[in-house]
Amino acid sequence: MENDTQEITILVVDDEAELREELLDILTFEGFHAIDAANGTQGIEKARSESPDLIICDVGMPDMDGYQVLESLQKDSATATIPFIFLTAFADHANQRRGMSLGADDYMTKPFTKEDLLTAIQARRDKETRRKLQQLRVLSQRLIDYQEVERDTTAGYLQDEVLSLLSGLRLILNNEETQINAGRRASLDQAMQIVDNLTQRVQGFIHELRPLMLKHVGLAQAVSWLCQQVSNQYDIDVDLNHRDITGNIHYEVELAAFRILQEALLNAGKYAETDVINVKIWTESQMLFMEIIDYGIGFDLTQALNDPNTHGLLTIQERAASVGGYVLVQSLPKEGTSVSVGLPYEAITIPPLSLGSLSVSPLFSIDAAKKTPTSALPSETRATVIIAEENDLVRQGLRSILIGEGNYAVRAEVQTLRGLRNLVQDITADLLIMSHTLSESNIAAFLNEIKQLRPDMRVVILSNYPQSAYAHTCMVNGADGYILKQSGTRALLSALERIEHGIHIVDQNVQPEREERRARAESEDEAYQSLTRRERETLFMVLEGMQNTDIAEKLVISPRTVETHRSNMMRKLGIRGQAALMRYAVNLGLISPETQS
């Protein structure tokens, strides 16, 4: 068992000493901190002094029965919200209705098994987790609303006070213009230029704080303006491709999309150290999708999430969750960062568990696994899934995609190898989607272990490694699929659907052996290593004889952006001219001498 169950205190209230001791033994063995009380009066005292996370209480006790215990606890604000499970020898509905009407969370009829007890506890834990997450959801939405009010207030002040002062100052300067001599003309022109620049910047701040263009001219125009502002501010080529932004998209969703894009672009401009950012926006199946890709230095997702000074990722995540959407962030050093967003046309309320982990540990958690109650699963689903992924953000995005777009039922989520081992002992699923890095040191042995325990469960490996050796090791040891984490949503869902039907899938972007030989040769060249992913793509297309317009069409970017990549690539390689580029490629082994001729 993981240590986190040691922090969970369960109070057992029962006048039968033998049964009470048996319950304490079971709970202690399962890793809980178990305490007991021999009657109702002691139970109330223990509840107030120990503040347990869960109470299991017998109904039929002599001095004070379970109903009276619950009524007394409900009257005290300090104990009123503690989850409560009744133990009873009475199985009639009248007694159950009485207990539930008083606020009990569950009813267990004696005799019961260990499995019955643990299942009831797990259900209460899941319910408490959902309650806590719902509280976070409400708090998050209030903070977002407050933030928008503050932005609107600040924008109003800038509009009414600062712009008015600047306008008045410019009128005064205009009036002075007719009364000054030629010697002061230059100073006046300079002052007017300063006023004009300040006015322009204040207007920009107002638009950033209060995006009125969303209401006046729509999302497409507001996004175009935002991309141009970021491009000017950071001297970056923001390449925007927005198509088919149609449909009746709710204003709250448009505002969330604008804020997410704003946060992503500003973060990229400040930290990515890139020359170009690609932005794609489109609508499909009553959903608004965005993809923001920079080709900068990248960053460590886990480190960023744990950094108290880093708020951008969580801000984006909360914005999407507030309207029922999802965000998937992927980043690799020297490769850059991609942010994929999916938002429904209408702002909807998602069941709290659909939010995944909001970087807040659930109150109840065994083996860092989160089981989804059967009642919370979609009624029409194709397959059940277990997600094993150590990164909170990736796990949340994957879960949202599987439920929202793939119509899968996520049975459980786990973030440690030990937790996964314990979990599959208890439950199974049609698919296990597992991060390669969860068992990177001995993936072969673990796959064999899983397949022996659950031979009918199909195992899909999600990996950052495109080398065929990794894929080969996984597939020959029992994996049913090997998919790169860089794959898009459609590619992932398509692969999972085929794996469901017994087809073994290896991601099409896994490098064949000849590509790996080339990759090893490339690793020896420092200049080549300095190229971004997009610059490398441009390099290979140039070597294939493609023109800028052809490259632009294939990469869905503008010819001007292609020329930027091409110039940067040639500069970093220290090469001038096509002939020198071909010689470099031959020497590095990127192409054969026959290609050069």
BALUMLUM-228958 format. One record per residue (C-alpha): residue number from 0; x, y, z. Coordinates in steps of 0.001 Angstrom, whole numbers, plus 500000, padded with zeros to 6 digits. Layout:
NUM, X, Y, Z
...
This chain:
0, 500000, 500000, 500000
1, 501028, 503581, 499378
2, 501654, 505769, 502407
3, 498817, 508155, 501541
4, 496187, 505886, 503162
5, 497973, 506319, 506505
6, 496713, 509891, 506542
7, 493073, 508752, 506302
8, 491419, 508264, 509684
9, 488356, 506005, 509961
10, 486322, 505870, 513183
11, 484480, 502600, 513945
12, 481588, 502897, 516432
13, 480134, 499536, 517531
14, 479224, 497958, 520865
15, 480220, 494452, 519693
16, 483881, 494180, 520673
17, 484626, 491206, 518422
18, 483229, 492850, 515281
19, 484887, 496148, 516182
20, 488294, 494487, 516514
21, 487809, 492670, 513207
22, 487025, 495934, 511424
23, 490053, 497622, 512985
24, 492308, 494777, 511816
25, 490999, 494969, 508233
26, 491325, 498734, 508028
27, 494798, 498776, 509570
28, 495960, 496054, 507188
29, 494660, 498106, 504248
30, 496751, 501048, 505404
31, 494157, 503254, 507095
32, 494511, 504911, 510495
33, 491671, 503161, 512350
34, 490262, 504281, 515716
35, 487240, 502943, 517607
36, 484520, 503714, 520121
37, 482475, 501158, 522105
38, 479208, 503150, 522162
39, 477462, 506165, 520698
40, 478523, 508633, 523383
41, 482186, 507715, 522990
42, 481743, 507852, 519223
43, 480549, 511455, 519327
44, 483450, 512423, 521607
45, 485980, 510707, 519324
46, 484456, 512345, 516232
47, 484847, 515786, 517781
48, 488356, 515231, 519146
49, 489876, 513231, 516259
50, 488024, 514729, 513235
51, 488033, 511444, 511252
52, 487706, 511342, 507473
53, 485000, 508648, 507636
54, 482736, 507136, 510319
55, 481430, 503552, 510266
56, 478699, 503263, 512901
57, 476424, 500458, 514085
58, 472708, 501276, 514212
59, 471625, 499066, 517128
60, 473538, 500202, 520226
61, 472074, 500300, 523773
62, 472772, 503773, 525185
63, 472506, 505776, 521965
64, 471664, 504210, 518621
65, 473343, 505072, 515321
66, 470532, 507403, 514235
67, 470980, 509506, 517379
68, 474739, 509572, 516848
69, 474278, 510861, 513303
70, 471684, 513455, 514381
71, 474040, 514759, 517068
72, 476963, 514992, 514644
73, 474810, 516760, 512038
74, 474021, 519529, 514526
75, 477731, 520330, 515010
76, 479304, 522238, 512108
77, 482682, 520654, 512902
78, 481358, 517116, 512298
79, 478339, 517653, 510042
80, 480164, 516940, 506772
81, 482064, 513788, 507843
82, 481052, 510893, 505538
83, 478949, 508359, 507466
84, 478266, 504649, 506825
85, 475686, 502687, 508836
86, 476173, 499053, 509906
87, 472914, 497246, 510636
88, 471278, 493868, 510947
89, 468037, 495414, 509649
90, 467711, 495125, 505887
91, 464234, 496654, 505533
92, 463801, 499744, 503366
93, 462165, 501788, 506119
94, 465313, 501740, 508257
95, 467484, 502498, 505243
96, 465284, 505439, 504242
97, 465452, 506807, 507776
98, 469243, 506652, 507827
99, 469649, 508161, 504380
100, 467167, 510946, 505161
101, 469311, 511893, 508153
102, 472310, 512322, 505884
103, 474040, 508924, 505921
104, 476158, 508170, 502875
105, 475653, 504402, 502779
106, 474082, 501404, 504484
107, 475832, 498036, 505032
108, 473846, 495016, 506176
109, 475452, 492470, 508488
110, 477013, 490037, 507773
111, 479280, 491553, 505130
112, 482573, 490586, 503511
113, 485879, 492406, 503480
114, 485252, 493250, 499812
115, 481835, 494743, 500686
116, 483467, 496938, 503312
117, 486282, 498165, 501082
118, 483872, 498797, 498187
119, 481640, 500911, 500434
120, 484644, 502862, 501723
121, 485913, 503418, 498175
122, 482497, 504709, 497078
123, 482446, 507219, 499935
124, 485978, 508283, 499121
125, 485083, 508860, 495495
126, 482038, 510853, 496559
127, 484154, 513000, 498881
128, 486723, 513515, 496139
129, 484007, 514687, 493760
130, 482676, 517049, 496421
131, 486124, 518549, 497012
132, 486751, 518922, 493287
133, 483350, 520539, 492833
134, 484266, 523045, 495540
135, 487515, 523760, 493703
136, 485562, 524115, 490471
137, 483201, 526667, 492009
138, 486104, 528556, 493595
139, 488003, 528522, 490316
140, 485006, 529920, 488438
141, 484545, 532662, 491031
142, 488208, 533624, 490714
143, 487887, 533715, 486925
144, 484765, 535886, 487190
145, 486503, 538169, 489685
146, 489523, 538426, 487407
147, 487312, 539476, 484499
148, 485585, 542093, 486677
149, 488977, 543474, 487759
150, 490172, 543582, 484164
151, 486997, 545330, 483092
152, 487318, 547854, 485935
153, 490944, 548585, 485043
154, 490066, 548911, 481373
155, 487264, 551301, 482267
156, 489666, 553472, 484268
157, 492176, 553539, 481417
158, 489390, 554400, 478971
159, 487696, 557088, 481044
160, 490635, 558659, 482849
161, 493970, 558014, 481145
162, 492792, 558213, 477533
163, 490807, 561333, 478347
164, 493921, 562967, 479817
165, 496000, 561992, 476786
166, 493328, 563300, 474430
167, 493210, 566582, 476329
168, 496999, 566849, 476271
169, 497053, 566324, 472524
170, 494469, 569072, 472029
171, 496674, 571442, 474026
172, 499698, 570499, 471932
173, 497708, 570995, 468734
174, 496737, 574450, 469941
175, 500374, 575250, 470785
176, 501415, 574205, 467285
177, 499938, 577337, 465763
178, 501678, 579648, 468229
179, 505278, 578441, 468438
180, 508327, 579388, 466446
181, 510362, 577095, 464258
182, 512955, 576517, 466988
183, 510476, 574787, 469229
184, 508840, 572797, 466424
185, 511047, 569715, 466917
186, 510322, 569560, 470657
187, 506595, 569867, 470041
188, 506647, 567139, 467394
189, 508520, 564895, 469803
190, 505996, 565564, 472576
191, 503080, 564803, 470233
192, 504777, 561573, 469164
193, 505108, 560536, 472811
194, 501431, 561265, 473413
195, 500415, 559291, 470323
196, 502565, 556331, 471369
197, 501132, 556366, 474879
198, 497612, 556559, 473485
199, 498257, 553584, 471238
200, 499729, 551530, 474082
201, 496876, 552362, 476444
202, 494359, 551383, 473773
203, 496256, 548105, 473391
204, 496082, 547489, 477137
205, 492359, 548187, 477073
206, 491793, 545669, 474288
207, 493855, 543064, 476162
208, 491955, 543634, 479383
209, 488517, 544009, 477817
210, 488339, 542239, 474416
211, 485326, 544154, 473119
212, 486098, 542896, 469610
213, 484703, 539513, 470657
214, 481273, 541068, 471012
215, 481569, 543557, 468174
216, 483267, 541640, 465339
217, 483666, 538065, 466592
218, 486372, 535629, 467609
219, 488220, 535470, 464280
220, 488930, 539217, 464183
221, 489800, 539349, 467888
222, 492273, 536493, 467466
223, 493840, 538153, 464413
224, 494332, 541349, 466394
225, 495840, 539422, 469332
226, 498309, 537554, 467110
227, 499412, 540813, 465503
228, 499906, 542424, 468917
229, 502094, 539557, 470148
230, 504018, 539580, 466872
231, 504771, 543285, 467238
232, 505555, 543093, 470957
233, 508061, 540224, 470778
234, 509248, 540538, 467166
235, 507968, 537020, 466433
236, 506227, 535736, 463322
237, 502819, 534558, 464600
238, 501421, 532505, 461728
239, 497620, 532326, 462132
240, 495493, 529831, 460239
241, 491829, 530070, 461207
242, 489221, 528332, 459100
243, 485591, 527378, 459428
244, 485051, 529315, 462660
245, 481332, 528958, 462244
246, 478407, 528037, 464426
247, 476692, 529635, 467374
248, 479569, 529674, 469858
249, 478615, 530918, 473324
250, 480334, 534156, 474359
251, 481786, 532550, 477512
252, 483458, 529932, 475316
253, 484822, 532583, 472940
254, 486160, 534534, 475926
255, 487796, 531392, 477335
256, 489367, 530666, 473929
257, 490681, 534238, 473689
258, 492175, 534132, 477203
259, 493766, 530708, 476633
260, 495328, 531871, 473370
261, 496434, 535111, 475017
262, 498159, 533254, 477863
263, 499793, 530722, 475533
264, 501105, 533374, 473133
265, 502428, 535638, 475880
266, 504209, 532714, 477553
267, 505743, 531682, 474230
268, 506804, 535245, 473514
269, 508460, 535632, 476912
270, 510110, 532254, 477384
271, 510194, 530102, 474229
272, 513098, 531914, 472515
273, 511523, 531270, 469132
274, 511209, 533124, 465844
275, 507811, 531760, 464873
276, 504592, 530550, 466491
277, 501934, 528641, 464557
278, 498289, 529074, 465563
279, 495488, 526961, 464077
280, 491818, 527448, 464982
281, 488892, 525516, 463562
282, 485450, 524175, 464446
283, 484138, 520677, 464067
284, 481282, 518613, 465560
285, 480034, 521442, 467802
286, 483557, 521967, 469184
287, 486062, 524808, 468873
288, 489648, 523569, 468538
289, 492929, 525483, 468856
290, 496524, 524397, 468411
291, 499414, 526680, 469384
292, 502914, 525462, 468490
293, 506189, 527258, 469069
294, 509518, 525837, 467986
295, 511547, 527140, 470892
296, 513564, 525726, 473757
297, 510746, 523728, 475382
298, 510491, 523007, 479108
299, 509956, 520240, 481660
300, 506208, 519909, 482282
301, 506540, 518289, 485697
302, 508976, 520934, 486918
303, 506740, 523720, 485616
304, 503675, 522338, 487391
305, 505560, 522072, 490680
306, 507024, 525582, 490429
307, 504946, 527922, 492660
308, 505950, 530867, 490459
309, 504542, 529260, 487302
310, 500839, 529944, 486841
311, 500384, 529969, 483068
312, 499680, 526251, 482581
313, 497175, 526087, 485414
314, 495508, 529288, 484219
315, 495014, 527756, 480778
316, 493775, 524524, 482322
317, 491276, 526262, 484583
318, 489967, 528432, 481749
319, 489220, 525372, 479632
320, 487684, 523442, 482520
321, 485419, 526378, 483385
322, 483476, 525895, 480130
323, 483739, 522103, 479945
324, 486766, 521877, 477657
325, 490201, 520330, 477804
326, 493833, 521301, 477288
327, 496713, 519007, 476330
328, 500239, 520443, 476659
329, 503319, 518721, 475266
330, 506863, 520074, 475442
331, 510309, 518723, 474612
332, 513697, 520413, 475106
333, 514954, 522003, 471855
334, 511745, 520892, 470105
335, 509289, 523427, 471477
336, 505843, 523355, 473024
337, 502395, 522549, 471658
338, 499096, 523441, 473319
339, 495985, 521649, 472032
340, 492599, 522946, 473160
341, 489056, 521659, 472695
342, 486060, 523717, 473833
343, 482326, 522969, 473359
344, 480140, 525556, 471623
345, 478065, 525857, 474799
346, 479618, 526222, 478241
347, 478691, 522969, 479978
348, 479038, 521504, 483437
349, 481345, 518501, 483523
350, 481061, 515892, 486283
351, 483837, 516875, 488701
352, 485906, 513735, 488135
353, 486168, 514628, 484458
354, 488495, 517414, 485480
355, 491159, 514867, 486331
356, 493806, 516052, 488763
357, 493947, 519804, 489259
358, 497355, 519498, 490922
359, 495429, 518854, 494137
360, 495722, 515427, 495753
361, 492269, 513917, 496402
362, 491319, 513560, 500063
363, 491085, 509802, 499532
364, 493565, 507947, 497336
365, 494857, 504368, 497362
366, 498027, 503697, 495346
367, 497610, 507128, 493735
368, 494777, 505541, 491727
369, 491404, 507145, 491118
370, 488569, 504721, 490416
371, 485457, 505951, 488647
372, 482177, 504713, 490171
373, 480056, 502709, 487760
374, 477226, 505201, 488106
375, 479489, 507970, 486822
376, 480440, 506195, 483618
377, 478816, 507169, 480307
378, 475863, 504924, 479484
379, 476917, 504276, 475878
380, 480621, 503554, 475666
381, 482734, 501406, 473408
382, 485421, 500258, 475809
383, 486723, 500702, 479343
384, 490163, 502210, 479929
385, 492791, 502434, 482662
386, 495169, 505405, 482305
387, 498684, 505041, 483735
388, 500527, 508353, 483306
389, 502766, 510171, 485796
390, 502207, 513694, 484432
391, 499058, 515344, 485805
392, 498473, 517591, 482809
393, 498968, 514840, 480227
394, 496740, 512496, 482212
395, 493959, 515048, 482461
396, 494131, 515899, 478770
397, 494124, 512225, 477802
398, 491144, 511529, 480029
399, 489186, 514445, 478584
400, 489904, 513293, 475026
401, 488911, 509693, 475747
402, 485627, 510661, 477391
403, 484751, 513758, 475364
404, 485751, 512650, 471872
405, 486326, 508913, 472062
406, 483309, 507999, 474226
407, 485417, 505690, 476363
408, 484722, 504825, 480001
409, 487763, 505591, 482141
410, 487688, 503063, 484977
411, 490720, 504340, 486845
412, 493757, 506602, 486677
413, 497129, 505871, 488259
414, 500441, 507729, 488267
415, 502950, 505268, 489742
416, 504158, 501824, 488716
417, 503448, 500458, 492162
418, 499964, 501877, 492052
419, 499350, 500264, 488656
420, 500518, 496875, 489910
421, 498100, 497052, 492852
422, 495275, 498372, 490711
423, 495292, 495620, 488074
424, 495109, 493050, 490860
425, 491624, 494376, 491666
426, 490137, 495568, 488389
427, 490536, 495079, 484664
428, 489589, 497039, 481551
429, 489486, 496637, 477792
430, 492486, 498947, 477362
431, 495444, 499921, 479511
432, 497023, 503128, 478198
433, 500418, 503361, 479844
434, 503260, 505882, 479702
435, 506550, 504336, 478564
436, 508463, 506219, 481266
437, 506356, 504637, 484027
438, 508449, 501450, 483654
439, 511270, 502676, 481455
440, 513995, 500687, 483213
441, 512387, 497294, 482579
442, 509416, 497710, 480280
443, 509754, 494182, 478879
444, 509417, 492472, 482256
445, 506470, 494629, 483253
446, 504598, 493968, 480002
447, 505040, 490234, 480491
448, 503790, 490586, 484059
449, 500681, 492491, 482977
450, 499878, 490081, 480153
451, 500137, 487068, 482459
452, 497802, 488684, 484972
453, 495322, 490189, 482469
454, 495770, 488365, 479132
455, 492585, 489858, 477634
456, 493459, 493477, 478441
457, 495042, 495261, 475479
458, 498079, 497345, 476456
459, 498907, 500579, 474628
460, 502259, 502280, 475266
461, 502427, 506085, 475012
462, 506019, 507155, 474411
463, 508240, 510125, 473649
464, 510738, 507877, 471851
465, 510378, 507576, 468051
466, 513227, 505059, 467702
467, 512156, 501660, 466395
468, 514188, 499808, 469041
469, 511854, 501052, 471784
470, 508759, 500146, 469794
471, 510170, 496715, 468946
472, 510935, 495931, 472610
473, 507395, 496817, 473656
474, 505626, 494973, 470847
475, 507537, 491677, 471150
476, 506862, 491621, 474896
477, 503108, 491882, 474673
478, 502133, 495478, 473892
479, 499225, 495822, 471469
480, 500143, 499330, 470386
481, 503006, 501848, 470505
482, 501861, 505448, 470035
483, 503946, 508606, 470272
484, 502762, 511278, 472695
485, 503245, 513865, 469952
486, 500423, 512235, 467946
487, 497296, 514295, 467395
488, 493893, 513537, 468887
489, 492491, 511973, 465726
490, 495534, 509765, 465210
491, 495348, 508575, 468808
492, 491635, 507729, 468696
493, 491991, 506031, 465315
494, 494828, 503873, 466638
495, 492888, 502940, 469778
496, 489861, 501918, 467727
497, 491979, 499554, 465627
498, 493722, 498161, 468697
499, 490292, 497418, 470199
500, 489623, 495159, 467206
501, 492823, 493193, 467693
502, 495061, 495055, 465241
503, 498606, 495702, 466465
504, 499578, 499332, 465827
505, 502950, 501085, 465760
506, 502859, 504863, 465296
507, 503595, 505813, 461697
508, 506110, 508403, 462916
509, 508337, 505809, 464575
510, 511645, 506029, 462737
511, 512597, 503084, 460523
512, 516111, 501708, 460993
513, 517630, 503811, 458231
514, 516266, 506942, 459899
515, 517923, 505912, 463143
516, 521280, 505567, 461412
517, 520801, 509043, 460053
518, 519792, 510294, 463500
519, 522998, 508925, 464992
520, 525012, 510709, 462295
521, 523110, 513917, 462964
522, 523841, 513707, 466686
523, 527527, 514127, 465925
524, 526988, 517540, 464298
525, 526556, 520406, 466789
526, 525267, 522840, 464164
527, 522495, 520451, 463174
528, 521552, 519967, 466820
529, 520958, 523724, 467132
530, 518148, 523590, 464549
531, 514551, 523621, 465732
532, 512167, 520891, 464636
533, 510540, 523140, 462026
534, 513943, 524184, 460666
535, 514880, 520512, 460279
536, 511626, 519818, 458458
537, 512386, 522721, 456143
538, 515917, 521408, 455581
539, 514756, 517971, 454424
540, 512094, 519430, 452143
541, 514682, 521739, 450576
542, 516964, 518726, 450060
543, 514056, 516999, 448307
544, 513912, 519909, 445861
545, 510708, 521487, 447154
546, 510072, 525207, 446670
547, 508929, 527605, 449397
548, 505322, 527547, 448194
549, 505269, 523730, 448244
550, 506778, 523630, 451730
551, 504291, 526235, 452961
552, 501372, 524198, 451657
553, 502622, 520979, 453245
554, 503366, 522551, 456637
555, 500225, 524773, 456552
556, 502237, 527960, 457065
557, 502903, 531027, 454942
558, 505739, 531189, 452353
559, 507144, 534120, 454340
560, 507420, 531863, 457404
561, 509135, 529194, 455300
562, 511683, 531763, 454162
563, 512291, 532701, 457815
564, 512923, 529048, 458707
565, 515164, 528649, 455667
566, 517252, 531716, 456483
567, 517634, 530709, 460132
568, 518611, 527187, 459113
569, 521296, 528367, 456673
570, 522638, 530855, 459223
571, 522932, 528249, 461988
572, 524646, 525767, 459660
573, 527021, 528460, 458402
574, 526122, 527698, 454775
575, 525563, 529959, 451785
576, 523950, 528646, 448657
577, 522222, 525462, 447546
578, 525428, 523721, 446404
579, 527059, 524144, 449814
580, 523891, 522850, 451474
581, 523929, 519702, 449322
582, 527597, 519062, 450138
583, 526857, 519438, 453842
584, 523957, 516973, 453608
585, 526111, 514380, 451802
586, 528941, 514715, 454326
587, 526505, 514231, 457211
588, 524800, 511285, 455543
589, 521439, 513005, 455173
590, 521399, 512197, 451448
591, 523434, 509956, 449174
592, 526035, 511293, 446681
593, 523748, 510151, 443859
594, 521084, 512573, 445065
595, 523547, 515458, 444827
596, 524330, 514690, 441227
